[in-house]
Structures are given as structure tokens and as C-alpha cells.
Amino acid sequence: MLLPLLRRLLQLVGIVLAIAVLDFILLKSLPGDLVDVIASESGSVTPEYLAELRRLYGLDRHYLEQLVAYIGRLAQGDLGFSFRYGEPVFGLVLDRLPTTLALVGAALTLSVAVGLLLGIAAARRPHGVTDTLISGLSTLGYSAPLFWIALMLIVLFGVKLGWLPIGGIRDVSARHSGWRGSLDVVHHLILPVATLSIYYVAVYARLSRASMIDVLTEDYIRTARAKGAREGRVIFGHALPNAVLPVLTMLGVQSSALLGGSIVVETVFAWPGLGQLSFEAIKSRDIPVLLGVLLFSAVLVVLSNLLVDLVQMWLDPRVRRPRTASAAEPRARTEQPGRLA
Amino acid sequence: MTCRHSDHGENRAGTDGVIERAPVVDRRELFGLGGALLAGGALGSLFPREAHALTEAPVPAVENARAGGTLDAVVHPEPPTLAFFMNTATPTRAVVSKIFDGLVDYGPDLKPRPQLAESWETSADGLTWTLKLRKGAFWHDGTPFTSADVQFSAEVVWRRYAPTAKRIFQYLTKVEVPDAHTAVLTLSKPTPVIINALDVVAAPVLPRHLYEGTDIPNNPYNNKPVGTGPFVFKEWARGSHIRLERFDRYWQSGRPFLDGILWKIIPDVSGRANALETGLVQYGERNPVTFADADRLAKSDKLVVNKDGYNGFAGWLWLIPNLRHPILGQLKVRQAILHAINRDLLVKTVWGGYATPATGPVSSLLKTFYTPDTPQYPYDRKKAEALLDEAGFPKQADGWRFKLNHDFIPFGDDYRRTGEFVRQALRAVGIDVTLRGLDLAAWTKNVFAEYNFDLVSSWGINWQDPQIGVEQHYWSKAEAKGTPWFNASGYARPEADKLLEAAQTETDPARRVAIYHDFQKLAQADLGLLNILEFRWFGVWDARLRNVTNTFNHSQSNFAHVWFEQSA
């Protein structure tokens, strides 16, 4: 248990360093810098003023020098300073992190739960009516563009029916606090979470359906049925723990995609999260902020994958007791029968 | 010539462009009276301008004004910073102009109205400006506002940081403060444009006690500003909202009417339309929604869609031909390009009627300086083709005359569609145009730092004076590689330089206007820029909101006199 954790943490340091260097080089190779952006917003500046800004922001130094300085600060735990926002990057990112985590966390939980249930329901009788319906709907959800779904949900529930707020994270005019404040945030979460979930529910439904169908043909399921286990026990006690493994792997992979995919949803719903922050940062060449967001995301992704591994270890004894390869590698599932209850 | 504008009584009455106890019957008459008073009385004689009747007179009604209510407004995009004395981005202006007052404000007629300066006087040689400052004005932390604040701002902030002031006050040699409410600015050369550049953003006044001796670009108050304006900064939740509350010790008693302003940040354009439609916000300015949504919202009796209040924010769109380019360097080719573009159709289709064809670099909204009497290039495809033939670019065997890249200015869909329109128009006369979409930073770098372009679109604001908004695009000495929005075409014409430089120091207002008229004629004959259209910005607001358009620029109105007719 401890060794893989330690290994992961070591990996994390390497990943963070690699991301910092790579992103720095990539971002610096984009034409234009923050001072160009500030100057184009201002409309009327002098060359001396631009030179002064570049000197002030350290942009007049050689790229390599800037990179070394950045890595040096990073090693001391300093993510740098955003001259655009006039604030340290750490605070900026930390401010936005909870809002994005709330959105992504809620959407992931909902998608996995609903997706699994739909997948199981569909797998019970492949090509039956339920399956056809669920597969059809998930294909739709899978292919409809996010922003369109978002706008349609807003028009229906926000504008026409007036049931749900059309954007923002809380009703800033009302200034609720305490539990009413939390309720207000939940109220504002419904539409963005629903939008983000529609796609992922479809993904997980398809994935768990395929995996469930696969598992249900295994010998140990037949054995379980033969010894007289009830259907619910067969599905949830015997089949699900094995069927859920690929879904979990996918979840680990997608936790990163979700952080990026939420940019659209955050923009449409005026959700002040990391997605919007990084989008603005790209547009304005605010490299420290973008690097900060990317580093935070990298850490989140590594940590969530670690969590997925731990859950898999708990569910799957093969992962727990590796014979040769790295403990962290999830295995192909179909070679051996899984754990028998 | 000494211009005196120090009749305090009248100035005070006219402070928000409003006559508070006028024996009025009729809105039109009220406005006429206000205009007459401003033009002929307290503030006139600066420039021999007339009181300009607007298409629709703003309703300067503070009689029976109701105090109270918080205005929920949308600001877009989110301001990058509130350090308006360094970054003058428009959303920053919109928010900060409520928190800070300027030395003067301007009315819809673009005449100065006293704000922190109660009156101003210029010496006969134009080298000394004496500002009488308001007594009884306070910073939001309770510190009295004095001439020391103006002195510090002029000597440090204008000279080193404020982009417009840096240009306008380049001949400022010293600032003296004989008493706590007088500031005397001494110049080494007359600079008549100053009277048109004393607003809150052009000549920012910062609290000396919070800024002196500090690292100004990183001063902690930059993003939690302490101003003298009618609203106090309370909080900025990034990505969500900026909250302002009424300043109880504002220098003008009884103002502001509103209890506060809550700026909501809504990045998506349809999100803003929904927010206005559902009443989540009651005010949005500078084209907050698409043209199609504007027409839709205009039909609601709860909302007003209106184009007034932008005479000092007159924007126009032009094409920059790279004159270093062997083909675009030829005048006939540039004439042909203008003749090839049906600008009436462009205005109607792409801009939904929220624009009008431009006749030159000075917008018709900037009435004092505008002249329509300039060379024009109406839509005429045959003439365009003939000019291209004459210039020596006949159609080749493949049907094309030559190839061009057109990089539209990356400010959104309207500009992309304008680029598509231009491409289509030029292809129709045999110019093989490739349209390229770049992001702002890359586009800025290409156009202004490397002059690596053929034909690009660009836009700008006239502001209150061509010297602030137009000169930089035509003056050869303004060409400064790497500096956005300065002469990038490579236009260098001694006659144009001579006119622009004469206007910089001409102290006789009438003569100065005449110089700018000559300049506009020359600009349209030389076609250093291909002026395409003038914007007609629109705002959308709640029909109960009063006094919104009583400003030279929505994005810079301090909202002290804005009120809600019924409870909000």
C-alpha cells in the first residue's frame, strides 16, 4: 500500500517538472505576450511605456532565463505572480478550484451513478426494448454538442419556465448565507451539472453496458446463479465489482478531460471556475496563471488516478497482489475469474 | 485669450448636466435650456461649438427623482484589472468611473462639466492651466481630497503610467499648488487638447496618501480602489461579480440616487441576453447582446434598446493596407478596394443597422471636428475593376489579378463576418483574398510589431478630440514599431504631418477645427487607411431606469444621477 503511494508521489514531482518546462516552452512560442495584450486593450500607449512594462514583468529577459527563474520559484512552492490580475497565482487558482471541483465532482458522481445503472439495465437483456432505448438515448447524448445542450436547457428551464437560474454560482443580489447560501449554490449547480453529465452519462452507460454483458457470460456468474443466488445479488454482488473496473479506469482518465471540458460549460453558465480562468489566461498570454492551472490540474489528475487505483485494489485482488508488473497498472480483466463471494 | 469658466453657481447647477429646479413643461424645452446654458453661459466659448441636438434628447430628469434601489448591471468582458491608470480597457473604465471622479466629465455635447475641478482657466499663451478644485470632496476612506492629490497624480501617475496623459501632458513641466484647492499646471508648449482629455481615465486622479512612495503598479489598492466617486468599492469576486455601494459623503449632496451597483460578469453573449430578458440584470452597455437579440429585446416593453450616450466614444472601423506592399502601395488599388465594397450592405447585413458608412477618419458623432466634405469612394464594381486595370493588374488567365491575405481583427463574430464580406467583395473584382483568423496576441504582434500583413481590419475610438483618437493612425512620427494602435500602414506624408502638428499647438479653437477639416480631406485623398464604417453602439436597460444617456460615454458615466422610477 505504501510503496505505490510513494512511487506515485515521486512520479508527481517528475510530471509537474515536465509539465512546467513543456508548457513554458509551448506557451512562450505563441506569438505575442502579455504586454501586447495590455497594449491592445488600452488603445493608447507609448513604446517607452511598453518597454517599462516588459522590464517590470521580467519579459525583457531571455526565455531560458525566465524559465530557470520560474522553475526556481516553483521549487520553493511559489507559483508566480499574475501581473494581469495583480495577484499571486496560487491565490487565483485556489479561489477558482472549489467552484470547478464542485461542478466536475458533482457531474462525475452523477454520471457514474446514472451511467452504471443505465448500463446494467441495458445489459440485462441485450437488444431488448430497454437496451435499444438506452443505447439510442446515449448515442444522442454522446453526439449532441455541449454548448447547444446548455443553451437549450437555459432557454427551457431558465427563460421559459423560470425554474432555475440561468448562470452564475449564487444569487449575488440576495446575499444568502449559511444553509440558504449552500442551497442557493446547489440551485445554481443543477443546470451546469446536468449539461456536463449528459455527455458523460452516455459514455458510462455504453461502457458499463458492454462490460456488464461481458461479465454476465462468465462461468462464475453461472455458478452463482446455479447455487441459487437471487438476481439482485448476482448483478450487484457478483457481476458489478468486476464490471465496474473498466468504468473506474475510464473515470481516472476522464477526470482530466472533465477539467478541460468544463470550459464550455463554465463560459455558457458564467461559472467562475478554472476553465474560464485558463481560457482568459491563454487569450491574454498570462503564462504564470496558465501554468498554475495546468500544474494544479496535473496534480489533481495524478491524485484522482491514485484514488482510482486504490479503489481498484480494494475491488480486485489481482491488482492488490501483483506478481510481476507495477502495482499501479490495472490488468486486463477477462483472463481469470474475479473474486468469488 | 483667457477663458474663464469660473461662475461657480452655474457650474454647480450644471454638474450633472441637469437643471434641478427649472420651470419646465416639456422635455425638449428642458434640454434646449440646458444646452443653451451650457453653451452660452458657464462652459461655452471654449470652442465655438453649437449645442448639438441629439437624435433623441436624453431626459435629464432629476425632479422627483427617487433615491434607492441597487442596479444590477452586466460588465463584459470581465475587467482584467481595476488599475485604470495603467490599463484603460473599456470594461475597466465602466467599473472604475463609478468609483473615481475625474477632474471634469463631459456631456452628450462633449463639453466639459465640472467634477473634481470646479473651474479651469488657461493663460493667454496657453502655457498655464489653473484648476480650482472642489472643496468638501472626500476619498472613500474619509481623507479629504486636495490639490496635493492632483499634484502627485500629474507628476507621477500621468508622467509614468497613464497612457493618454503621458501623450497629452508630454510638455508638462511643473505642477504648483498655491493652496489646498488650486493646482497650476505649467507647460513648455501650448497643448489645447488638454481641455478634451481631463476625464477620469485620461487624466486619472489617485489618492496620494495611498500611492505616494509605493510600488505603484503593484499597489494593493489597485484592485480594491479608494476613489472620490459616488460609489465605494466593496468586493470583486473574480468571474462572478463586482459590488459597489453608495458613498454617503459624496461631494454632491443627495447623490448618488442608487444604493449600489452590482456588476455581474456574464461571459457568454446569449447568457447576457437571457439575463437582460429575465431581469437578472437591468443594464448592459456597448453592444451587450448580438444585433439579432437587440432587435428582439427592443420589442419588450420592459427594456430599452438605445444608441444615445456614445458621442465621446465614437468608434469606427477601417482597413489597414500595408503601404510597404508593392501592390497595396498604389493609390489606385486602394481606391479600387473601397469602390468594391458595398458598405451600405455591409452595415445592413453584418452590423444589423448598428453602424453607418464612414466618410473619413473622424466620426460624424464628433460633430465639432467632423466634415463630410471629403473625397468619397461609393460602391461601384465597374470603377473598381477599371482602376485595377489602370494600376496594371489585369485579370490573369486564372481569373485573378493578384493574391492578398486579409487578417480580420479578432474581436468577435461581427469582425469575422466583416472579414468574410470584404473577402467576397474583393474576390468579385478579381482579388484572390485569403481570410485568416488569428488570436489577439498573435494578430497584434503581426500587425503592430512586425508589420507582417497585407490587409487587416482594425477599429478605434475618436474620443473627444482627433488628437487623442485619430492622429496616431496617420502621423508618421507616431509610427512606433511594437506599439499597438499606432500608425502601422507605413503612411508618411509631410503635408499630413504638418497639419497634425499644427493642430497640436493651435490655441485658436476655430483655426484648430479648420486644420482638422483639411486633414480629413487629405486623409481621404491619400487613403492611408480605408475607412469603412462608424459604429453605433447600443445599450440595453430596464425601462424604469432614468438619466442613463446623459453622458458622453456610457462606459465612463459615474451614474451619480441615475435612478429607478419605481422600486426596483
Interface residues (C-beta under 8 A of the other chain):
Chain A: L30 P31 G32 D33 D36 V37 I38 A39 S40 E41 S42 G43 S44 V45 T46 P47 Y49 L50 E52 L56 F83 R84 Y85 G86 E87 L92 D95 R96 T99 L151 I154 V155 G158 V159 G162 P165 I166 G167 G168 I169 R170 V172 S173 T267 V268 F269 A270 W271 P272 G273 Q276 L277 E280 K283 S284 R285
Chain B: T70 D72 E78 P80 T81 A83 M86 N87 T88 A89 T90 R160 Y161 P163 T164 K166 R167 P217 N218 N222 N223 A237 R238 G239 S240 H241 R243 L262 K264 I265 I266 P267 D268 S270 G271 N274 A275 E277 T278 L280 D439 L440 A441 A442 W443 T444 K445 N446 F448 A449 G460 I461 I468 Q472 A480 K481 G482 T483 P484 W485
